[in-house]
Amino acid sequence: MKKYNADKMPLAQYWYVLELNVKKSIKQQYRNSTLGVIWTVLNPLLNMLVMAFVFSTIFGRGNINMDYACYLLAGNMIFGFMRGATTMSLTCVVENRDLMTKTRVPISTFTMAKTVTALTNFGFSMIALILVMVVQYCRGQAVVFGVSMLLAVLVVPALFMFSLGLGFFLSTIYVRFRDVKHLYSVFLTLWMYATPIFYSLDFIKDDIVKKVIGINPMTIYVDIFRNVFIAGGAMDWMQLLIGFAWGIGMLLIGLLVFHKSKNSFVLHI
């Protein structure tokens, strides 16, 4: 008898299973929560208020020529997308071990669903950013509204591929090494501070540190999004190309590691 391969499931069924997993993931996020999905808008706003108070009132904002509230929120949203997607993806294979052993669900849908969930949260967070931009614009702050804002959407596919690829990689490693969860949490903290979320890259004096932060893929995604969406600047197509190179490269690495290891997942979960 020919063995059924879940990863060769018809595309329509694959998307149906993916949709179910995304809905399940979103419901789990806000289970027993009074405000529910409203938290996807409130959470980035509250984080922005805390960070704006700390880094503008206590430490000073440095040389930033954009509205600082929008600057913070935009950077936090982009990094939060990657952080949410990869953190949820990290444990998704192990958490769905029952489905893996009892059903014919493609394993890749677990990681894909977590990344799509993070993308959905990012979409809701855009509401918060637009609201803040409108308020700051009415106050005469350095916020620009224009058609060029639409170009900011081009960074999303690159960021999605990067996050998905990293999610595939992490979920594969976690199956065998559970300590990765704790190590990645520490690494994320370091990565956040190595990304100009609450400071400007010009604020860095050390040339070597500045170069390292400059090639950080999250720095690239954050810069593109801010410059186009908040400042109304022209798209830096070379920077966008580098962002897509990071995204495609990470996706290929993640898929390669994932597909080479997926047949042994059942032995370790």
Backbone as CSV, one residue per row, in Angstrom:
resi,resn,N_x,N_y,N_z,CA_x,CA_y,CA_z,C_x,C_y,C_z
1,MET,0.843,-1.194,0.000,0.000,0.000,0.000,0.882,1.248,0.000
2,LYS,0.530,2.203,-0.827,1.301,3.442,-0.916,1.040,4.307,0.303
3,LYS,2.122,4.776,0.912,2.021,5.599,2.127,1.540,7.001,1.777
4,TYR,0.598,7.485,2.564,0.054,8.840,2.348,1.044,9.877,2.846
5,ASN,1.327,10.856,1.999,2.233,11.950,2.359,1.410,13.210,2.578
6,ALA,1.321,13.654,3.823,0.484,14.814,4.150,0.972,16.078,3.479
7,ASP,2.292,16.171,3.220,2.832,17.374,2.602,2.473,17.479,1.125
8,LYS,1.888,16.392,0.551,1.416,16.444,-0.832,-0.096,16.624,-0.893
9,MET,-0.654,17.120,0.166,-2.083,17.420,0.230,-2.438,18.438,-0.855
10,PRO,-3.598,18.299,-1.515,-4.027,19.289,-2.508,-4.009,20.699,-1.937
11,LEU,-3.688,21.660,-2.790,-3.493,23.044,-2.342,-4.717,23.596,-1.630
12,ALA,-5.917,23.301,-2.166,-7.145,23.818,-1.549,-7.301,23.300,-0.126
13,GLN,-7.000,22.019,0.093,-7.089,21.450,1.439,-6.015,22.024,2.352
14,TYR,-4.827,22.257,1.777,-3.732,22.831,2.568,-4.129,24.210,3.107
15,TRP,-4.712,25.051,2.241,-5.123,26.387,2.663,-6.269,26.327,3.663
16,TYR,-7.128,25.325,3.527,-8.224,25.162,4.486,-7.676,24.813,5.873
17,VAL,-6.718,23.870,5.896,-6.088,23.481,7.169,-5.338,24.671,7.766
18,LEU,-4.664,25.441,6.907,-3.931,26.626,7.373,-4.878,27.639,7.988
19,GLU,-6.022,27.841,7.341,-7.021,28.782,7.858,-7.524,28.357,9.236
20,LEU,-7.785,27.069,9.400,-8.241,26.548,10.689,-7.184,26.763,11.772
21,ASN,-5.915,26.542,11.420,-4.833,26.710,12.388,-4.648,28.171,12.792
22,VAL,-4.827,29.074,11.827,-4.702,30.503,12.126,-5.820,30.944,13.068
23,LYS,-7.040,30.526,12.773,-8.174,30.874,13.633,-7.984,30.320,15.042
24,LYS,-7.480,29.089,15.117,-7.231,28.472,16.416,-6.163,29.251,17.187
25,SER,-5.114,29.659,16.490,-4.020,30.394,17.128,-4.484,31.745,17.654
26,ILE,-5.315,32.437,16.879,-5.821,33.749,17.293,-6.743,33.606,18.506
27,LYS,-7.587,32.576,18.475,-8.490,32.351,19.607,-7.720,32.024,20.881
28,GLN,-6.654,31.244,20.752,-5.842,30.885,21.918,-5.171,32.102,22.527
29,GLN,-4.788,33.066,21.684,-4.125,34.272,22.166,-5.017,35.063,23.116
30,TYR,-6.317,35.094,22.810,-7.219,35.967,23.557,-8.282,35.199,24.337
31,ARG,-7.982,33.936,24.615,-8.904,33.129,25.413,-9.014,33.712,26.823
32,ASN,-10.242,33.794,27.316,-10.537,34.326,28.655,-10.154,35.795,28.820
33,SER,-9.969,36.495,27.711,-9.649,37.922,27.757,-10.913,38.727,27.519
34,THR,-11.160,39.731,28.361,-12.374,40.546,28.246,-12.370,41.379,26.966
35,LEU,-11.230,41.993,26.658,-11.147,42.860,25.484,-10.859,42.094,24.203
36,GLY,-10.357,40.863,24.330,-10.133,40.029,23.161,-9.171,40.650,22.163
37,VAL,-9.589,40.659,20.886,-8.730,41.098,19.795,-8.387,42.583,19.879
38,ILE,-9.111,43.339,20.680,-8.816,44.768,20.860,-7.406,44.952,21.415
39,TRP,-6.902,43.938,22.097,-5.548,44.019,22.638,-4.495,44.149,21.556
40,THR,-4.792,43.698,20.333,-3.825,43.833,19.243,-3.607,45.293,18.879
41,VAL,-4.588,46.138,19.198,-4.447,47.582,18.985,-3.916,48.257,20.239
42,LEU,-4.434,47.845,21.398,-4.035,48.474,22.656,-2.590,48.152,23.043
43,ASN,-2.162,46.921,22.797,-0.828,46.507,23.232,0.287,47.361,22.639
44,PRO,0.328,47.579,21.304,1.392,48.438,20.766,1.274,49.880,21.240
45,LEU,0.042,50.357,21.460,-0.147,51.721,21.955,0.418,51.882,23.363
46,LEU,0.124,50.937,24.240,0.605,51.010,25.617,2.121,50.882,25.675
47,ASN,2.674,49.977,24.860,4.133,49.836,24.808,4.780,51.117,24.307
48,MET,4.165,51.745,23.316,4.689,52.990,22.763,4.705,54.092,23.817
49,LEU,3.623,54.183,24.609,3.537,55.215,25.647,4.627,55.035,26.701
50,VAL,4.848,53.776,27.115,5.880,53.499,28.115,7.262,53.830,27.570
51,MET,7.553,53.353,26.366,8.868,53.583,25.778,9.096,55.051,25.459
52,ALA,8.052,55.747,25.005,8.183,57.176,24.703,8.500,57.960,25.967
53,PHE,7.858,57.590,27.074,8.121,58.276,28.341,9.554,58.030,28.809
54,VAL,9.977,56.756,28.736,11.312,56.405,29.240,12.413,57.029,28.397
55,PHE,12.293,56.876,27.071,13.415,57.265,26.219,13.378,58.719,25.744
56,SER,12.274,59.402,25.916,12.263,60.820,25.566,12.343,61.708,26.795
57,THR,11.732,61.259,27.891,11.712,62.071,29.110,12.927,61.816,29.993
58,ILE,13.291,60.536,30.145,14.373,60.188,31.070,15.740,60.188,30.373
59,PHE,15.844,59.470,29.252,17.137,59.347,28.592,17.341,60.330,27.444
60,GLY,16.262,60.863,26.914,16.401,61.744,25.751,16.319,60.943,24.461
61,ARG,15.717,61.532,23.447,15.444,60.794,22.217,16.596,60.812,21.225
62,GLY,17.569,61.678,21.410,18.677,61.733,20.460,18.292,62.505,19.207
63,ASN,19.085,62.346,18.167,18.893,63.098,16.925,17.940,62.357,15.988
64,ILE,16.638,62.513,16.219,15.613,61.856,15.396,14.712,62.933,14.798
65,ASN,14.621,62.943,13.468,13.873,63.995,12.786,12.437,63.602,12.450
66,MET,11.940,62.541,13.075,10.546,62.133,12.903,9.819,62.338,14.230
67,ASP,8.493,62.289,14.168,7.733,62.318,15.418,8.114,61.090,16.237
68,TYR,8.517,61.313,17.474,9.112,60.221,18.255,8.103,59.132,18.602
69,ALA,6.862,59.495,18.873,5.842,58.494,19.203,5.625,57.547,18.022
70,CYS,5.510,58.103,16.828,5.319,57.287,15.623,6.585,56.494,15.302
71,TYR,7.739,57.110,15.543,9.027,56.458,15.319,9.131,55.192,16.173
72,LEU,8.787,55.331,17.441,8.816,54.194,18.360,7.821,53.115,17.969
73,LEU,6.594,53.536,17.713,5.524,52.579,17.431,5.814,51.794,16.156
74,ALA,6.282,52.471,15.120,6.584,51.793,13.861,7.694,50.770,14.034
75,GLY,8.759,51.165,14.733,9.862,50.243,14.958,9.453,49.052,15.796
76,ASN,8.665,49.312,16.817,8.200,48.241,17.704,7.261,47.284,16.971
77,MET,6.466,47.809,16.047,5.553,46.969,15.277,6.304,46.010,14.358
78,ILE,7.301,46.541,13.650,8.068,45.707,12.722,8.817,44.613,13.477
79,PHE,9.493,45.015,14.552,10.225,44.016,15.340,9.246,43.055,16.022
80,GLY,8.112,43.578,16.473,7.110,42.743,17.137,6.531,41.681,16.218
81,PHE,6.415,42.003,14.932,5.938,41.032,13.950,6.887,39.833,13.906
82,MET,8.187,40.116,13.737,9.172,39.041,13.689,9.229,38.289,15.011
83,ARG,9.231,39.033,16.113,9.311,38.398,17.430,8.106,37.503,17.682
84,GLY,6.913,37.974,17.370,5.708,37.182,17.586,5.679,35.939,16.727
85,ALA,6.032,36.091,15.443,6.013,34.956,14.522,6.995,33.878,14.939
86,THR,8.221,34.276,15.283,9.252,33.285,15.609,9.051,32.671,16.991
87,THR,8.578,33.467,17.941,8.344,32.936,19.286,7.220,31.903,19.279
88,MET,6.148,32.199,18.540,5.049,31.238,18.443,5.451,29.999,17.643
89,SER,6.262,30.210,16.597,6.682,29.099,15.746,7.635,28.157,16.463
90,LEU,8.403,28.700,17.388,9.436,27.935,18.088,8.914,26.609,18.646
91,THR,7.770,26.641,19.301,7.244,25.456,19.979,6.075,24.803,19.243
92,CYS,5.733,25.300,18.069,4.485,24.861,17.436,4.482,23.384,17.036
93,VAL,5.607,22.845,16.617,5.642,21.434,16.220,5.425,20.536,17.431
94,VAL,6.125,20.824,18.523,6.000,20.019,19.738,4.598,20.140,20.320
95,GLU,4.042,21.347,20.304,2.705,21.569,20.861,1.625,20.824,20.086
96,ASN,1.876,20.529,18.812,0.887,19.844,17.973,1.261,18.391,17.715
97,ARG,1.966,17.773,18.656,2.404,16.385,18.463,1.221,15.422,18.310
98,ASP,0.110,15.705,18.997,-1.054,14.819,18.873,-1.615,14.844,17.461
99,LEU,-1.688,16.047,16.872,-2.171,16.165,15.498,-1.227,15.472,14.526
100,MET,0.064,15.564,14.790,1.049,14.943,13.908,0.916,13.424,13.890
101,THR,0.630,12.856,15.040,0.593,11.397,15.148,-0.779,10.793,14.836
102,LYS,-1.831,11.612,14.925,-3.177,11.065,14.773,-3.896,11.521,13.498
103,THR,-3.369,12.532,12.828,-4.019,13.045,11.619,-3.015,13.156,10.485
104,ARG,-3.522,13.577,9.345,-2.682,13.726,8.150,-2.425,15.203,7.836
105,VAL,-2.323,16.012,8.853,-2.089,17.445,8.661,-0.623,17.676,8.290
106,PRO,-0.350,18.455,7.230,1.042,18.781,6.886,1.714,19.532,8.037
107,ILE,2.897,19.109,8.429,3.586,19.714,9.563,3.899,21.186,9.309
108,SER,4.156,21.515,8.048,4.531,22.899,7.719,3.421,23.899,8.013
109,THR,2.165,23.429,8.090,1.064,24.366,8.341,1.127,24.953,9.751
110,PHE,1.749,24.256,10.683,1.841,24.767,12.053,2.674,26.046,12.100
111,THR,3.844,26.004,11.472,4.716,27.177,11.446,4.117,28.280,10.590
112,MET,3.557,27.895,9.449,2.932,28.880,8.571,1.792,29.601,9.286
113,ALA,0.989,28.853,10.043,-0.151,29.446,10.749,0.309,30.468,11.778
114,LYS,1.395,30.190,12.475,1.901,31.127,13.483,2.380,32.423,12.834
115,THR,3.010,32.305,11.677,3.501,33.504,10.983,2.341,34.315,10.429
116,VAL,1.320,33.645,9.912,0.129,34.355,9.420,-0.604,35.021,10.584
117,THR,-0.620,34.374,11.742,-1.227,34.974,12.935,-0.497,36.264,13.310
118,ALA,0.841,36.218,13.268,1.634,37.420,13.554,1.359,38.510,12.531
119,LEU,1.149,38.119,11.285,0.817,39.085,10.234,-0.551,39.718,10.495
120,THR,-1.497,38.912,10.972,-2.826,39.427,11.320,-2.731,40.431,12.459
121,ASN,-1.942,40.105,13.471,-1.734,41.033,14.583,-1.089,42.331,14.110
122,PHE,-0.162,42.202,13.165,0.500,43.383,12.598,-0.523,44.272,11.887
123,GLY,-1.456,43.638,11.179,-2.497,44.402,10.493,-3.350,45.202,11.461
124,PHE,-3.709,44.596,12.598,-4.467,45.324,13.613,-3.625,46.443,14.235
125,SER,-2.321,46.194,14.392,-1.443,47.209,14.959,-1.333,48.430,14.056
126,MET,-1.522,48.231,12.768,-1.504,49.357,11.831,-2.589,50.373,12.169
127,ILE,-3.698,49.875,12.715,-4.768,50.788,13.130,-4.258,51.724,14.213
128,ALA,-3.510,51.153,15.172,-2.939,51.954,16.252,-1.966,52.987,15.704
129,LEU,-1.119,52.584,14.764,-0.137,53.506,14.197,-0.809,54.652,13.444
130,ILE,-1.813,54.338,12.662,-2.511,55.384,11.898,-3.207,56.353,12.840
131,LEU,-3.809,55.840,13.909,-4.460,56.710,14.889,-3.460,57.677,15.526
132,VAL,-2.304,57.146,15.909,-1.265,57.991,16.517,-0.761,59.013,15.510
133,MET,-0.588,58.613,14.262,-0.115,59.532,13.230,-1.099,60.677,13.009
134,VAL,-2.392,60.351,13.013,-3.418,61.387,12.832,-3.387,62.380,13.988
135,VAL,-3.280,61.839,15.208,-3.235,62.708,16.393,-2.006,63.604,16.353
136,GLN,-0.857,63.036,16.043,0.379,63.807,16.012,0.387,64.809,14.861
137,TYR,-0.202,64.451,13.738,-0.296,65.366,12.601,-1.149,66.583,12.965
138,CYS,-2.250,66.325,13.668,-3.113,67.430,14.108,-2.409,68.335,15.116
139,ARG,-1.435,67.796,15.805,-0.658,68.575,16.775,0.523,69.288,16.126
140,GLY,0.657,69.111,14.801,1.718,69.796,14.078,3.069,69.104,14.151
141,GLN,3.071,67.804,14.475,4.323,67.064,14.573,4.806,66.617,13.192
142,ALA,6.036,66.077,13.151,6.685,65.711,11.883,6.143,64.391,11.342
143,VAL,4.911,64.434,10.876,4.258,63.272,10.269,3.781,63.679,8.886
144,VAL,4.044,62.839,7.889,3.686,63.162,6.511,2.720,62.113,5.969
145,PHE,1.586,62.563,5.423,0.633,61.664,4.778,0.740,61.856,3.269
146,GLY,0.834,60.754,2.544,0.933,60.852,1.096,0.766,59.495,0.438
147,VAL,0.707,59.507,-0.895,0.540,58.268,-1.653,1.729,57.336,-1.453
148,SER,2.903,57.915,-1.192,4.113,57.098,-1.027,3.987,56.125,0.142
149,MET,3.055,56.403,1.073,2.853,55.509,2.211,2.490,54.097,1.758
150,LEU,1.834,54.010,0.616,1.405,52.704,0.110,2.597,51.803,-0.217
151,LEU,3.743,52.423,-0.521,4.930,51.637,-0.857,5.459,50.862,0.348
152,ALA,5.067,51.302,1.542,5.540,50.632,2.757,5.102,49.177,2.801
153,VAL,4.019,48.861,2.096,3.518,47.483,2.109,4.519,46.524,1.461
154,LEU,5.443,47.063,0.654,6.410,46.210,-0.040,7.389,45.536,0.925
155,VAL,7.566,46.129,2.089,8.494,45.533,3.054,7.879,44.318,3.750
156,VAL,6.557,44.225,3.742,5.871,43.152,4.471,6.189,41.762,3.917
157,PRO,6.171,41.546,2.590,6.520,40.204,2.092,7.939,39.781,2.465
158,ALA,8.884,40.734,2.415,10.266,40.415,2.775,10.355,40.031,4.246
159,LEU,9.700,40.797,5.093,9.693,40.514,6.533,8.968,39.205,6.823
160,PHE,7.896,38.928,6.082,7.140,37.687,6.265,8.014,36.480,5.939
161,MET,8.725,36.536,4.816,9.591,35.414,4.427,10.715,35.219,5.433
162,PHE,11.289,36.325,5.905,12.366,36.231,6.887,11.861,35.574,8.175
163,SER,10.711,36.017,8.649,10.142,35.488,9.897,9.728,34.027,9.735
164,LEU,9.151,33.697,8.591,8.721,32.321,8.333,9.921,31.384,8.270
165,GLY,10.964,31.803,7.555,12.160,30.976,7.458,12.810,30.757,8.806
166,LEU,12.910,31.826,9.606,13.484,31.704,10.941,12.595,30.830,11.824
167,GLY,11.284,30.933,11.630,10.347,30.096,12.380,10.518,28.622,12.057
168,PHE,10.689,28.291,10.771,10.941,26.900,10.377,12.228,26.386,11.019
169,PHE,13.259,27.211,10.995,14.547,26.822,11.559,14.438,26.573,13.066
170,LEU,13.833,27.514,13.780,13.724,27.407,15.240,12.846,26.232,15.664
171,SER,11.729,26.031,14.971,10.830,24.931,15.344,11.503,23.584,15.138
172,THR,12.386,23.494,14.141,13.127,22.251,13.896,14.145,22.000,14.999
173,ILE,14.890,23.034,15.358,15.911,22.895,16.402,15.260,22.579,17.749
174,TYR,14.102,23.189,18.025,13.440,23.017,19.320,12.982,21.574,19.541
175,VAL,12.664,20.868,18.471,12.223,19.475,18.604,13.276,18.643,19.333
176,ARG,14.546,18.911,19.072,15.631,18.132,19.690,16.258,18.827,20.899
177,PHE,16.281,20.163,20.875,16.948,20.898,21.944,15.972,21.898,22.566
178,ARG,15.335,21.515,23.650,14.304,22.343,24.266,14.876,23.598,24.934
179,ASP,16.190,23.586,25.221,16.811,24.757,25.842,16.844,25.958,24.887
180,VAL,16.611,25.693,23.609,16.610,26.782,22.620,15.587,27.856,22.983
181,LYS,14.491,27.443,23.609,13.441,28.388,23.988,13.981,29.468,24.912
182,HIS,14.785,29.081,25.889,15.337,30.044,26.846,16.466,30.861,26.225
183,LEU,17.280,30.210,25.423,18.378,30.911,24.764,17.850,31.948,23.774
184,TYR,16.787,31.578,23.061,16.236,32.499,22.063,15.604,33.720,22.729
185,SER,15.037,33.531,23.904,14.463,34.655,24.644,15.542,35.692,24.978
186,VAL,16.706,35.204,25.395,17.824,36.104,25.697,18.329,36.762,24.415
187,PHE,18.430,35.964,23.355,18.904,36.489,22.075,17.966,37.569,21.530
188,LEU,16.668,37.378,21.710,15.702,38.376,21.249,15.898,39.716,21.948
189,THR,16.222,39.668,23.237,16.476,40.903,23.978,17.685,41.627,23.395
190,LEU,18.752,40.872,23.147,19.945,41.455,22.536,19.635,41.994,21.153
191,TRP,18.850,41.231,20.372,18.490,41.627,19.010,17.665,42.914,19.021
192,MET,16.774,43.044,19.987,15.944,44.245,20.071,16.804,45.490,20.308
193,TYR,17.779,45.366,21.225,18.648,46.511,21.510,19.626,46.782,20.366
194,ALA,19.876,45.763,19.528,20.741,45.945,18.363,19.964,46.448,17.154
195,THR,18.697,46.739,17.347,17.840,47.302,16.299,17.424,48.705,16.730
196,PRO,17.593,49.714,15.894,17.255,51.099,16.288,15.748,51.330,16.408
197,ILE,15.175,50.795,17.465,13.745,50.966,17.712,13.486,52.270,18.451
198,PHE,14.250,52.524,19.506,14.033,53.726,20.312,15.176,54.732,20.188
199,TYR,16.160,54.426,19.346,17.262,55.350,19.106,17.532,55.421,17.611
200,SER,18.341,56.393,17.200,18.726,56.545,15.806,20.082,55.905,15.571
201,LEU,20.298,55.363,14.392,21.578,54.757,14.062,22.701,55.797,14.131
202,ASP,22.364,57.052,13.850,23.356,58.128,13.925,23.843,58.357,15.353
203,PHE,23.088,57.864,16.326,23.439,58.038,17.729,24.642,57.174,18.118
204,ILE,24.903,56.112,17.329,26.002,55.194,17.617,27.322,55.822,17.153
205,LYS,28.283,55.897,18.040,29.570,56.514,17.734,30.602,55.502,17.243
206,ASP,30.576,54.305,17.789,31.547,53.279,17.412,31.254,52.779,15.996
207,ASP,32.230,52.892,15.094,32.022,52.542,13.690,31.729,51.059,13.491
208,ILE,32.415,50.195,14.259,32.208,48.754,14.108,30.795,48.362,14.555
209,VAL,30.382,48.873,15.714,29.027,48.602,16.216,27.986,49.138,15.239
210,LYS,28.257,50.307,14.695,27.326,50.933,13.751,27.162,50.084,12.488
211,LYS,28.258,49.485,12.012,28.196,48.639,10.823,27.417,47.357,11.113
212,VAL,27.658,46.787,12.295,26.949,45.558,12.679,25.450,45.805,12.757
213,ILE,25.068,46.905,13.402,23.651,47.248,13.510,23.068,47.567,12.136
214,GLY,23.886,48.160,11.277,23.413,48.532,9.938,23.092,47.340,9.054
215,ILE,23.831,46.226,9.222,23.551,45.041,8.399,22.521,44.119,9.043
216,ASN,22.109,44.462,10.258,21.042,43.719,10.924,19.788,43.777,10.051
217,PRO,19.239,42.623,9.632,18.058,42.649,8.750,16.877,43.404,9.345
218,MET,16.711,43.353,10.669,15.594,44.063,11.279,15.783,45.579,11.195
219,THR,17.030,46.039,11.215,17.313,47.454,11.020,16.856,47.891,9.634
220,ILE,17.116,47.048,8.650,16.725,47.348,7.269,15.212,47.443,7.141
221,TYR,14.486,46.462,7.691,13.024,46.469,7.590,12.421,47.662,8.329
222,VAL,12.957,47.965,9.507,12.458,49.088,10.299,12.696,50.401,9.572
223,ASP,13.900,50.589,9.026,14.243,51.834,8.321,13.349,52.065,7.110
224,ILE,13.163,51.019,6.310,12.327,51.150,5.113,10.912,51.568,5.495
225,PHE,10.350,50.876,6.455,8.963,51.146,6.855,8.802,52.562,7.399
226,ARG,9.704,52.972,8.268,9.616,54.311,8.857,9.757,55.414,7.812
227,ASN,10.787,55.284,7.000,11.085,56.348,6.045,9.965,56.568,5.039
228,VAL,9.316,55.495,4.653,8.253,55.599,3.652,6.904,55.911,4.293
229,PHE,6.587,55.229,5.387,5.241,55.346,5.948,5.076,56.577,6.833
230,ILE,6.082,56.915,7.621,5.954,58.034,8.560,6.488,59.335,7.981
231,ALA,7.702,59.270,7.396,8.353,60.484,6.903,7.939,60.839,5.479
232,GLY,7.254,59.906,4.785,6.816,60.187,3.419,7.969,60.281,2.444
233,GLY,9.090,59.615,2.776,10.259,59.658,1.907,10.146,58.708,0.732
234,ALA,11.118,58.830,-0.192,11.150,57.953,-1.361,11.658,56.568,-0.951
235,MET,11.200,55.578,-1.647,11.632,54.213,-1.374,13.096,54.031,-1.770
236,ASP,13.889,53.489,-0.886,15.274,53.121,-1.192,15.239,51.708,-1.756
237,TRP,15.240,51.607,-3.083,15.036,50.323,-3.734,16.182,49.359,-3.492
238,MET,17.395,49.885,-3.357,18.529,49.005,-3.054,18.369,48.395,-1.663
239,GLN,17.939,49.219,-0.712,17.714,48.730,0.646,16.602,47.687,0.665
240,LEU,15.549,47.926,-0.121,14.455,46.961,-0.213,14.944,45.654,-0.829
241,LEU,15.815,45.752,-1.839,16.369,44.563,-2.480,17.178,43.735,-1.475
242,ILE,17.952,44.430,-0.635,18.724,43.740,0.404,17.776,43.070,1.398
243,GLY,16.686,43.763,1.719,15.690,43.196,2.627,15.078,41.922,2.067
244,PHE,14.787,41.917,0.761,14.238,40.719,0.131,15.284,39.602,0.070
245,ALA,16.557,39.987,-0.112,17.626,38.982,-0.126,17.709,38.291,1.229
246,TRP,17.621,39.071,2.305,17.594,38.490,3.652,16.389,37.556,3.813
247,GLY,15.220,38.022,3.357,13.991,37.242,3.510,14.035,35.928,2.749
248,ILE,14.434,35.992,1.478,14.490,34.788,0.646,15.562,33.833,1.161
249,GLY,16.716,34.399,1.545,17.800,33.566,2.062,17.400,32.820,3.325
250,MET,16.771,33.531,4.271,16.351,32.894,5.517,15.255,31.863,5.272
251,LEU,14.345,32.146,4.343,13.275,31.196,4.040,13.844,29.909,3.452
252,LEU,14.810,30.039,2.539,15.412,28.857,1.928,16.162,28.019,2.966
253,ILE,16.891,28.690,3.856,17.621,27.973,4.915,16.641,27.259,5.845
254,GLY,15.593,27.984,6.247,14.605,27.407,7.150,13.902,26.202,6.548
255,LEU,13.492,26.333,5.286,12.813,25.222,4.611,13.728,24.017,4.445
256,LEU,15.000,24.279,4.116,15.956,23.190,3.932,16.142,22.397,5.225
257,VAL,16.362,23.115,6.318,16.550,22.461,7.620,15.278,21.727,8.044
258,PHE,14.127,22.373,7.847,12.847,21.801,8.254,12.543,20.508,7.493
259,HIS,12.674,20.552,6.167,12.297,19.385,5.364,13.296,18.241,5.499
260,LYS,14.528,18.541,5.851,15.508,17.471,6.060,15.287,16.761,7.388
261,SER,14.609,17.420,8.317,14.455,16.866,9.663,13.039,16.397,9.985
262,LYS,12.064,16.783,9.180,10.661,16.561,9.564,10.298,15.084,9.727
263,ASN,10.956,14.202,8.992,10.615,12.777,9.093,11.038,12.175,10.425
264,SER,11.944,12.853,11.118,12.400,12.334,12.426,11.734,13.041,13.603
265,PHE,10.812,13.965,13.327,10.171,14.712,14.395,9.471,13.784,15.393
266,VAL,8.757,12.786,14.862,7.965,11.899,15.719,8.851,11.171,16.728
267,LEU,10.106,10.945,16.403,11.007,10.225,17.288,11.429,11.054,18.498
268,HIS,11.264,12.381,18.408,11.792,13.263,19.456,10.723,14.023,20.230
269,ILE,9.471,13.955,19.787,8.436,14.715,20.496,7.625,13.829,21.440
